[in-house]
Amino acid sequence: MKREFTAIIERRGNWYIGYIEEISGVNTQGKTIKEVRENLREALKLIMEVNKSLVEKELKGKAEIIREPIVVD
């Protein structure tokens, strides 16, 4: 499933910094905008994998949970 997020990229001196607007903690830097975009994709994937893993551990053994998609505009 593809999801769309908003990347914010700013020039700071000789570097570019970037972060994902919707998810705290997803940030990176690079010498080029292309490098920042690639780094943001990787950081976002890693954060989402770690968050999912942490939730799975928290839910393990719980008798009743509801898991469902939520769509927002």
C-alpha positions in Angstrom: 0.0 0.0 0.0 1.4 3.4 -1.0 1.1 6.3 1.4 1.9 9.9 0.8 3.7 12.2 3.2 5.0 15.7 3.0 8.8 16.3 2.9 10.1 19.6 4.1 13.6 20.4 2.7 15.6 23.5 3.7 19.1 24.7 2.7 21.4 25.3 5.7 24.8 26.6 4.6 26.4 23.9 2.4 23.9 21.2 3.5 20.2 20.5 3.0 18.1 19.2 5.9 14.8 17.5 5.6 12.0 16.1 7.7 8.6 14.5 7.3 5.9 17.0 8.3 3.4 14.3 9.5 5.7 12.1 11.5 7.9 13.4 14.3 11.4 12.0 14.3 11.8 11.4 10.6 14.6 13.8 9.7 17.9 13.7 7.8 20.5 15.8 6.0 22.5 15.6 2.8 24.7 17.5 0.4 22.1 17.5 -2.3 18.3 17.6 -2.5 18.3 14.2 -4.1 20.4 12.8 -1.3 18.0 14.2 1.3 15.0 12.8 -0.5 16.6 9.3 -0.6 17.6 9.6 3.1 14.0 10.6 4.0 12.5 7.6 2.3 14.9 5.3 4.1 14.4 7.0 7.5 10.6 6.9 7.0 10.6 3.2 6.2 12.8 2.5 9.2 10.7 4.5 11.6 7.5 2.8 10.4 9.0 -0.7 10.7 10.3 0.0 14.2 6.9 1.5 15.3 5.0 -1.5 13.9 7.4 -3.8 15.7 7.0 -2.0 19.0 3.2 -2.1 18.7 3.2 -5.8 17.9 5.2 -6.5 21.0 2.8 -4.4 23.1 -0.2 -6.2 21.7 1.2 -9.7 22.0 -0.9 -11.8 24.3 -3.8 -9.4 24.5 -7.1 -11.2 24.1 -9.2 -8.6 22.3 -7.9 -5.9 20.0 -9.4 -4.2 17.0 -7.2 -3.3 14.1 -8.7 -1.3 11.3 -7.7 1.3 8.7 -8.5 4.9 9.2 -8.6 7.3 6.3 -8.2 11.0 6.7 -8.1 13.9 4.2 
